[in-house]
Amino acid sequence: MTDTALSQIRATGLPFMKMHGLGNDFVVIDTRGPLAGLAIPPALALAIADRRKGIGFDQLALIAEDDQADAHLTFLNADGSGSATCGNATRCIAAHLLAERGTDRLRLRTERGLLAAERGGAGITRVNMGAPILDWAQIPLAEPVDVDALPIPGAPLATSMGNPHCTFFVDDVAAVDLDRFGPAHEHHPLFPQRTNVQVAQITGPDRIRMRVWERGAGVTLASGSSSCATAVAAARRGLTGRRVTLDLDGGTLVVDWRDDGVWMEGPTAHVCDGVITPAFIAEALG
């Protein structure tokens, strides 16, 4: 964090936007302009993430300038850890920037790389999350194993969409105690960087019911990257085609695994704008 940006938010507070995609909720901070160079220390992220004493979020996202893209996005999880990608936050921010610029398409840079985003019509925003990563070392896994049937009870599939995912196909997602099942697999030794955990049920031709435990956030109502990973896993296993509809706890997304990457589309919501007070920041940072 630059001294100038730190001094400014200590003096005047920190403007933010609250957004969500299917209930997967975000605090979004625009660090273009006067707040250029601002980074959010884990202690401040944890304080903002507190749903009783702060604002609450599944992920925190920062928008910054980028010389070769329309914006650069970085993400933090609710536990203060970093995340290379966040599909629903990317869609929410894309919707905001598309409206701001009055355009139909843009490119966003994340740690995942350059991602294309576009209007989908009728309140829908579409993002290309890039090609799935299926090499065990790049996911990453702790050792070379079959990523299409991991040596874990249930034979889940491993996929990276910039962050690691472990997808289980089950007969009934409602029967899974995700509060126990999720953390047990998030911290499985096969995943040295932890993993997102999905339980998925095929409910019809090219339709999936999915629930998710997110690394660093816990049970969430939806997850964009998890939806992409689950769609890719279902196609790899021959359970669906490459374009599927996913019904999550918070709503419905459509994922289309194309030659140019995995496209995800769905609705977004910009809930409110606000300012985190200097007193709150001072207490969080000490």
Salt bridges, closest charged atoms under 4 A:
ASP25 OD2 - LYS18 NZ 3.28
ASP25 OD1 - ARG51 NH2 2.80
ASP30 OD2 - ARG32 NH2 2.65
ASP58 OD1 - ARG51 NH2 3.16
ASP66 OD2 - ARG109 NE 2.75
ASP70 OD1 - ARG101 NH1 3.14
ASP79 OD2 - ARG194 NH1 3.25
GLU100 OE2 - ARG32 NH1 2.98
GLU100 OE1 - HIS96 NE2 3.86
ASP104 OD1 - ARG119 NE 3.13
GLU118 OE1 - ARG105 NE 3.71
GLU118 OE2 - ARG126 NH1 2.72
ASP148 OD1 - ARG236 NH2 2.70
GLU186 OE1 - HIS187 NE2 3.78
GLU186 OE2 - ARG194 NH1 2.84
ASP247 OD2 - ARG207 NE 2.70
ASP249 OD1 - ARG209 NH2 2.62
ASP249 OD2 - ARG211 NE 3.51
ASP256 OD2 - ARG243 NH1 3.44
ASP256 OD2 - ARG258 NE 3.11
GLU265 OE1 - ARG126 NE 2.82
ASP273 OD1 - HIS270 NE2 2.63
